[in-house]
């Protein structure tokens, strides 16, 4: 379902403006402390925009109060997420089936630990977010790769391959919905079929939906648990406000279920899984999910839409060998640079010689050979300069 705010005339919404580079370089996060100042950092998924005012105000109030203690047993995340999910996605969630934890990958690991046995195979759909591989191993599982299919210029789940892997003994699917790094939004039909396949084989689907707020208007987004009755029975969703609202350092995510059986799994997790949730993370997430932050998110989506189109124009003009599909969601762009002849890992040369830091394609799986991932969550001028630097290597 398209969110109400997505039906607004977007011509009237001004794009959110990124902060200037001199101000951004005062930040102490990974994006701004990994490389020296002569490098443009377009790698890790942090954005360059100011916080939404309601989030900044809530955190400022907490600091002034010295409200920096432990997260309470009921921080209000359930009700806040339920309201947000209904408003943004038309998704009805039972607040009793929303629990919380430190971050999405911790939630994924703990859910997988609870539903698989050591040595069980867990399906991923590469190219995919590199921590998926590590999280499966941390949970005691073994990675089973079923790559996305490239069909008529679009990425889609290989449902035949997934069914084959489950029939041969895989016990779970770790889904990225929307997909990172391709920005693909899986269709309701594909998600419903995935759920049917998992149910038929007694498997589960753990869906990372951290990029869901960043689906572009006009693209139909379906939360996995809302895809079908079968999805309710087999699914676990783990998500967070951290990606869309740039809150990763505050540490808060939610785990959502839609059946009594799956809810019981989450209730059985060790108390520490919830106890590790950051108090500031909970405060910030509640403020992010409040209607007062909706206008900020709409302005962000306009800015990201501008940048995803700009990247296509820049590459076509300055790096015509590049192959790029505009992402349907998120601020991460998957670009194939194989035709430049810069080897399996072109990001290495780009960092060394162009002073632009991009994510290395091979870390996303063998399907990432020759690829890079751009972070579009920046000013248009920064993106333009990055492409110009890369283009200079062609001469």
VMD Tcl script that draws the C-alpha trace (Angstrom):
set ca {
  {0.00 0.00 0.00}
  {1.26 3.49 -0.80}
  {1.63 5.69 2.27}
  {-0.66 8.72 2.56}
  {2.21 11.20 2.41}
  {3.50 9.55 -0.75}
  {0.37 10.71 -2.54}
  {1.30 14.36 -2.08}
  {2.30 16.42 -5.10}
  {6.04 16.02 -4.73}
  {6.73 19.07 -6.90}
  {5.81 21.13 -3.83}
  {8.35 19.38 -1.55}
  {11.82 20.90 -1.42}
  {14.66 18.38 -1.20}
  {16.42 18.03 2.12}
  {19.78 19.80 2.01}
  {22.98 18.01 3.03}
  {25.30 19.69 5.50}
  {28.48 21.31 4.12}
  {31.63 19.20 4.00}
  {33.53 21.30 6.54}
  {30.76 20.66 9.07}
  {30.46 16.96 8.21}
  {34.20 16.45 8.73}
  {33.70 17.43 12.38}
  {31.62 14.26 12.86}
  {33.32 11.36 14.63}
  {31.45 8.45 13.01}
  {32.88 5.76 10.74}
  {32.10 7.65 7.56}
  {34.23 10.60 8.65}
  {37.02 8.92 10.61}
  {38.01 6.01 8.36}
  {39.85 8.03 5.69}
  {41.81 11.30 5.55}
  {40.12 14.54 4.53}
  {41.22 14.32 0.89}
  {38.95 11.28 0.41}
  {35.27 11.66 -0.46}
  {33.50 9.01 1.68}
  {30.65 7.42 -0.27}
  {30.81 3.98 1.32}
  {29.21 3.11 4.68}
  {25.46 3.71 4.98}
  {25.48 6.99 6.86}
  {23.91 10.10 5.37}
  {25.04 13.71 5.30}
  {21.76 15.35 6.26}
  {20.80 17.08 9.52}
  {18.67 15.13 11.96}
  {14.92 15.58 11.82}
  {14.03 18.35 14.25}
  {11.78 16.17 16.46}
  {14.62 13.68 16.92}
  {17.18 16.36 17.73}
  {14.77 18.01 20.17}
  {14.08 14.74 21.99}
  {17.76 13.92 22.36}
  {18.59 17.47 23.43}
  {15.92 17.29 26.14}
  {17.33 13.98 27.39}
  {20.87 15.38 27.62}
  {19.66 18.46 29.48}
  {17.85 16.18 31.96}
  {20.81 13.83 32.30}
  {18.41 11.12 31.12}
  {21.19 8.72 30.16}
  {20.38 5.60 32.16}
  {19.12 2.15 31.25}
  {16.32 1.55 28.76}
  {13.06 0.86 30.63}
  {11.17 -2.43 30.24}
  {8.48 -0.66 28.17}
  {10.07 2.25 26.30}
  {7.05 2.84 24.06}
  {8.54 1.36 20.90}
  {5.69 -1.05 20.24}
  {2.94 1.54 20.01}
  {5.16 3.94 18.07}
  {6.08 1.34 15.46}
  {2.51 0.08 15.11}
  {1.27 3.58 14.31}
  {4.13 4.21 11.88}
  {3.69 0.88 10.06}
  {0.00 1.57 9.53}
  {0.52 5.15 8.41}
  {3.48 4.49 6.11}
  {2.78 1.01 4.76}
  {-0.88 0.30 5.49}
  {0.34 -2.61 7.62}
  {-1.58 -3.63 10.74}
  {0.77 -4.85 13.49}
  {-0.15 -6.21 16.91}
  {1.78 -4.12 19.48}
  {2.14 -7.21 21.67}
  {4.23 -8.74 18.88}
  {6.80 -5.97 18.69}
  {9.95 -6.46 20.75}
  {13.24 -4.58 20.63}
  {16.97 -5.06 20.63}
  {20.26 -3.29 19.99}
  {20.37 -3.32 16.18}
  {19.03 -5.22 13.20}
  {21.94 -7.61 12.84}
  {21.79 -8.54 16.53}
  {18.09 -9.26 16.10}
  {18.79 -11.39 13.03}
  {21.46 -13.41 14.85}
  {19.30 -14.04 17.89}
  {16.25 -15.06 15.87}
  {18.34 -17.40 13.72}
  {19.93 -18.95 16.82}
  {16.45 -19.70 18.10}
  {15.10 -21.30 14.92}
  {18.03 -23.25 13.45}
  {20.39 -25.90 14.76}
  {24.19 -25.65 14.45}
  {25.21 -26.52 10.91}
  {21.81 -25.78 9.35}
  {21.93 -23.97 6.03}
  {20.48 -20.46 5.72}
  {19.72 -19.01 2.29}
  {20.94 -15.56 1.23}
  {20.28 -13.85 -2.10}
  {23.53 -12.27 -3.31}
  {24.75 -9.78 -4.11}
  {23.72 -8.95 -0.56}
  {24.71 -6.91 2.50}
  {28.08 -8.37 3.63}
  {27.20 -8.77 7.36}
  {24.55 -11.34 6.37}
  {27.30 -13.89 5.80}
  {28.91 -13.20 9.17}
  {25.61 -13.17 11.06}
  {24.63 -16.58 9.77}
  {27.96 -18.01 10.91}
  {27.61 -16.25 14.29}
  {24.21 -17.92 14.70}
  {25.75 -21.33 13.99}
  {24.42 -21.63 10.46}
  {26.03 -22.28 7.10}
  {25.50 -19.86 4.21}
  {23.54 -21.18 1.23}
  {23.78 -18.81 -1.75}
  {20.84 -18.44 -4.13}
  {21.65 -15.32 -6.18}
  {19.09 -12.86 -7.43}
  {17.98 -13.39 -11.02}
  {18.57 -10.73 -13.65}
  {15.34 -10.76 -15.66}
  {14.72 -8.21 -18.41}
  {16.87 -5.60 -16.73}
  {15.43 -6.09 -13.25}
  {16.48 -8.09 -10.22}
  {14.16 -10.65 -8.69}
  {14.24 -13.53 -6.22}
  {15.14 -16.92 -7.68}
  {12.14 -18.70 -6.21}
  {12.89 -21.93 -8.05}
  {16.41 -21.93 -6.66}
  {15.18 -21.13 -3.16}
  {12.64 -23.95 -3.32}
  {15.33 -26.35 -4.45}
  {17.63 -25.32 -1.59}
  {14.85 -25.74 0.97}
  {13.90 -29.12 -0.48}
  {17.53 -30.15 -0.07}
  {17.53 -29.23 3.62}
  {18.08 -25.49 4.09}
  {16.12 -24.34 7.14}
  {15.79 -20.58 6.76}
  {15.89 -17.67 4.33}
  {17.55 -14.40 5.33}
  {15.73 -11.88 3.19}
  {16.66 -8.27 2.44}
  {13.40 -6.38 1.76}
  {14.08 -3.86 0.18}
  {17.30 -5.35 -1.11}
  {20.76 -4.02 -0.33}
  {22.79 -3.26 -2.50}
  {20.52 -3.30 -5.57}
  {17.70 -1.19 -4.13}
  {15.18 -3.76 -5.39}
  {11.68 -3.79 -3.89}
  {10.36 -7.34 -4.02}
  {6.80 -7.73 -5.27}
  {3.93 -8.88 -3.07}
  {3.47 -11.90 -5.34}
  {7.11 -12.92 -4.99}
  {7.03 -12.54 -1.21}
  {3.79 -14.52 -0.94}
  {5.26 -17.31 -3.05}
  {8.42 -17.31 -0.93}
  {6.25 -17.71 2.17}
  {4.35 -20.63 0.61}
  {7.62 -22.36 -0.25}
  {9.02 -21.86 3.26}
  {5.82 -23.11 4.88}
  {5.76 -26.21 2.70}
  {9.30 -27.11 3.78}
  {8.98 -26.22 7.46}
  {11.40 -23.32 7.10}
  {11.35 -19.72 8.30}
  {12.01 -16.35 6.68}
  {13.87 -13.63 8.58}
  {13.30 -10.33 6.78}
  {15.62 -7.35 7.24}
  {13.40 -4.35 6.40}
  {15.64 -1.51 7.51}
  {15.40 0.26 4.13}
  {11.57 0.16 4.01}
  {10.99 3.86 4.85}
  {13.18 4.77 1.87}
  {11.04 3.23 -0.89}
  {10.43 5.85 -3.56}
  {6.85 7.02 -4.20}
  {5.11 5.09 -6.92}
  {6.85 1.84 -5.96}
  {4.55 -0.65 -4.24}
  {6.24 -1.89 -1.07}
  {5.02 -4.93 0.87}
  {6.30 -5.81 4.36}
  {7.00 -9.54 4.33}
  {4.63 -10.32 7.20}
  {1.84 -8.53 5.32}
  {2.33 -10.53 2.10}
  {0.02 -13.45 2.94}
  {-1.28 -15.69 5.74}
  {1.63 -18.04 5.06}
  {4.07 -15.18 5.60}
  {2.49 -14.52 9.00}
  {3.20 -18.13 9.95}
  {6.84 -18.37 8.79}
  {8.11 -14.82 9.10}
  {10.18 -12.68 11.44}
  {10.79 -9.03 10.57}
  {13.71 -7.11 12.03}
  {13.86 -3.40 11.29}
  {14.92 -0.03 12.63}
  {14.64 3.72 12.16}
  {18.41 3.87 12.00}
  {18.97 3.74 8.22}
  {16.38 6.25 7.08}
  {16.90 8.69 9.94}
  {20.68 8.22 10.38}
  {20.55 6.86 13.93}
  {22.86 3.84 13.70}
  {25.06 4.89 16.60}
  {22.12 5.06 19.02}
  {21.38 1.31 18.87}
  {17.74 0.36 18.63}
  {15.81 -2.07 16.42}
  {12.52 -3.92 16.61}
  {11.62 -7.56 16.01}
  {8.09 -8.07 14.70}
  {6.03 -11.25 14.41}
  {2.50 -12.03 13.24}
  {1.62 -15.45 14.68}
  {1.58 -16.97 18.13}
  {4.23 -19.51 17.16}
  {6.74 -16.95 15.94}
  {5.90 -14.55 18.77}
  {6.72 -17.32 21.24}
  {10.16 -17.67 19.65}
  {10.91 -14.00 20.21}
  {9.55 -14.11 23.77}
  {11.92 -16.99 24.48}
  {15.04 -15.00 23.60}
  {17.40 -14.16 26.47}
  {16.47 -11.02 28.39}
  {19.79 -9.46 27.36}
  {18.56 -9.28 23.77}
  {16.17 -6.51 24.80}
  {18.29 -5.14 27.62}
  {21.01 -4.09 25.15}
  {18.69 -1.59 23.44}
  {20.07 1.94 23.74}
  {17.93 4.44 25.64}
  {18.81 7.21 23.18}
  {18.08 4.80 20.35}
  {14.59 4.14 21.71}
  {13.91 7.85 22.22}
  {15.15 8.69 18.72}
  {13.17 5.88 17.06}
  {9.94 6.97 18.73}
  {10.55 10.55 17.56}
  {11.38 9.33 14.04}
  {8.18 7.29 13.82}
  {6.07 10.22 15.05}
  {4.01 12.07 12.40}
  {6.03 15.19 13.24}
  {9.00 13.66 11.40}
  {7.06 12.72 8.25}
  {7.77 15.98 6.41}
  {11.51 15.49 6.99}
  {11.34 12.00 5.50}
  {9.43 13.25 2.45}
  {12.08 15.90 1.86}
  {14.78 13.24 2.21}
  {13.06 11.05 -0.40}
  {12.98 13.98 -2.81}
  {16.71 14.54 -2.27}
  {17.47 10.87 -2.81}
  {15.33 10.75 -5.94}
  {17.31 13.68 -7.33}
  {20.60 11.97 -6.54}
  {19.69 8.56 -7.95}
  {18.78 10.27 -11.24}
  {21.85 12.49 -11.12}
  {24.15 9.50 -10.73}
  {22.69 7.96 -13.89}
  {23.25 11.18 -15.82}
  {26.80 11.60 -14.55}
  {27.80 8.04 -15.34}
  {26.25 8.16 -18.80}
  {28.22 11.31 -19.61}
  {31.53 10.70 -17.86}
  {31.84 6.93 -17.34}
  {29.77 5.45 -20.17}
  {31.22 1.98 -19.56}
  {29.40 1.83 -16.21}
  {26.18 -0.16 -15.94}
  {23.72 1.26 -13.46}
  {20.09 0.58 -12.59}
  {18.37 3.24 -10.59}
  {17.44 1.84 -7.15}
  {13.78 1.67 -6.19}
  {14.58 2.23 -2.52}
  {17.34 3.47 -0.28}
  {20.36 5.63 -0.92}
  {22.75 2.92 -2.09}
  {23.53 2.45 -5.77}
  {24.93 -0.76 -7.27}
  {27.20 -0.05 -10.25}
  {28.96 -2.50 -12.54}
  {32.37 -1.19 -13.65}
  {33.57 -4.46 -15.19}
  {33.87 -2.97 -18.68}
  {36.51 -0.51 -17.48}
  {38.96 -3.36 -17.02}
  {39.89 -2.33 -13.48}
  {39.73 -5.88 -12.13}
  {37.43 -7.70 -9.76}
  {37.65 -5.00 -7.09}
  {37.63 -1.58 -8.80}
  {36.93 0.23 -5.53}
  {40.55 -0.37 -4.52}
  {41.92 1.61 -7.46}
  {39.25 4.28 -7.10}
  {40.21 4.83 -3.47}
  {43.94 4.80 -4.16}
  {43.99 7.01 -7.24}
  {40.74 9.01 -7.26}
  {40.43 9.44 -3.48}
  {36.81 8.29 -3.47}
  {35.79 5.62 -0.96}
  {33.12 3.25 -2.28}
  {32.01 -0.14 -0.98}
  {33.91 -3.01 -2.55}
  {31.70 -5.17 -4.74}
  {33.27 -8.57 -3.96}
  {32.33 -8.26 -0.28}
  {28.69 -8.67 -1.36}
  {29.44 -12.08 -2.90}
  {30.92 -13.34 -6.14}
  {28.14 -11.52 -7.97}
  {29.85 -8.31 -6.88}
  {33.03 -8.87 -8.85}
  {33.73 -5.75 -10.88}
  {31.08 -3.78 -8.96}
  {31.04 -0.92 -6.47}
  {28.35 0.48 -4.18}
  {27.83 4.25 -4.08}
  {26.26 6.05 -1.13}
  {23.85 8.65 -2.55}
  {22.99 10.21 0.80}
  {25.07 13.31 0.16}
  {24.99 16.70 -1.57}
  {24.68 16.66 -5.38}
  {27.98 18.50 -5.58}
  {29.77 15.77 -3.65}
  {28.31 13.09 -5.90}
  {29.30 15.07 -8.98}
  {32.85 15.54 -7.75}
  {33.15 11.83 -6.97}
  {32.13 10.81 -10.49}
  {34.44 13.38 -12.04}
  {37.35 11.98 -10.03}
  {36.51 8.45 -11.13}
  {36.14 9.55 -14.75}
  {39.62 11.07 -14.66}
  {41.06 7.56 -14.20}
  {39.81 6.59 -17.67}
  {42.33 8.80 -19.46}
}
mol new
graphics top color blue
foreach p $ca { graphics top sphere $p radius 0.5 }
foreach p [lrange $ca 0 end-1] q [lrange $ca 1 end] { graphics top cylinder $p $q radius 0.2 }
display resetview
